[in-house]
Amino acid sequence: MSILPDEATFADFRNQCSSTENWASKYDKHGIQVWVEVAPKNKGNNVPKVHKIKCKMTIKDVSAATMYDVLHDGQYRKTWDSAMAESYDIARLSANADVGYYACEDSFLGFSPKPITNRDVVTLRSWQVNEDAYIIVNFSVKHPKYPPCKKAVRAVSILTGYLVKPIGPNSCTFTYLSQADPKGSLPKWVVNHASKFLAPRVMKNVHKAAVAYPQWKEQNSPDLKPWLYPEQSTLPMMDPAELSIQRADSLENVDESSKVAAQQENEDSS
């Protein structure tokens, strides 16, 4: 059975983005909404340990096509993603799938000074373009040449993705959905902080980047868009069978509770 996402994967992702059942609102301001998945009643011991978070933003000054390009363009991301420590594509898997590496600095949780170890992920990313939607999904995989390293905690994307839907020539809705395990031993208040404050901030940053993208792209290989034109890609091809899904329980936890507690004490006293 292929590891690559199929039509059912994309359809299920779209359904999750539009679903309202078993989602609790955490934030609703300035055109941005954030929900966290809650366990349905009588689910018993099958409740997942890692919650899903969903964010939706209505954007009135950026087309869906432009937003989709921004989410794909790795060179442009280096100019606006302040949390990114390192990022690169590793290989192509098909015309609409690749595998890549991303490392983010601990500041992504909003701390200063930095008490949390950096995180990194190796993910399989796949995308789909329809008349009414642009979809990108990813999940963590094991790559034989990119095992966990000491400089970062290997986090796990169980399912992360974007749904962009046009609502006009220069407007769209932008939905981000993620179920990811940061590993380590982060206390509950850190997770709450991320869902209530980090997610809206990230949405605003992506929107700001999208507004500036057309002008930037005009000066930076305007015709190069391998996510739309696979023949432009210079990545080496890789057999998807060489990859396997990365399970969170196969990775070692790093206890960071004391670091986070010390940071909270410093903030409380200042």
Secondary structure, DSSP 8 states (H G I E B T S, - for coil): --SS--HHHHHHHHHHHH--TTEEEEEEETTEEEEEE---TT-GGG--SS--EEEEEEESSS-HHHHHHHHH-HHHHHHH-TTEEEEEEEEEEETTEEEEEEEE-GGGG--SS--S--EEEEEEEEEEE-SS-EEEEEEEEE-TT----TTSEE-EEEEEEEEEEEEETTEEEEEEEEEEE--S---HHHHHHIIIIIHHHHHHHHHHHHHHHHHHHHTS-TT--TTT-GGG--S-B--GGG-EE--GGGS-----HHHHHHHHHHHHH-
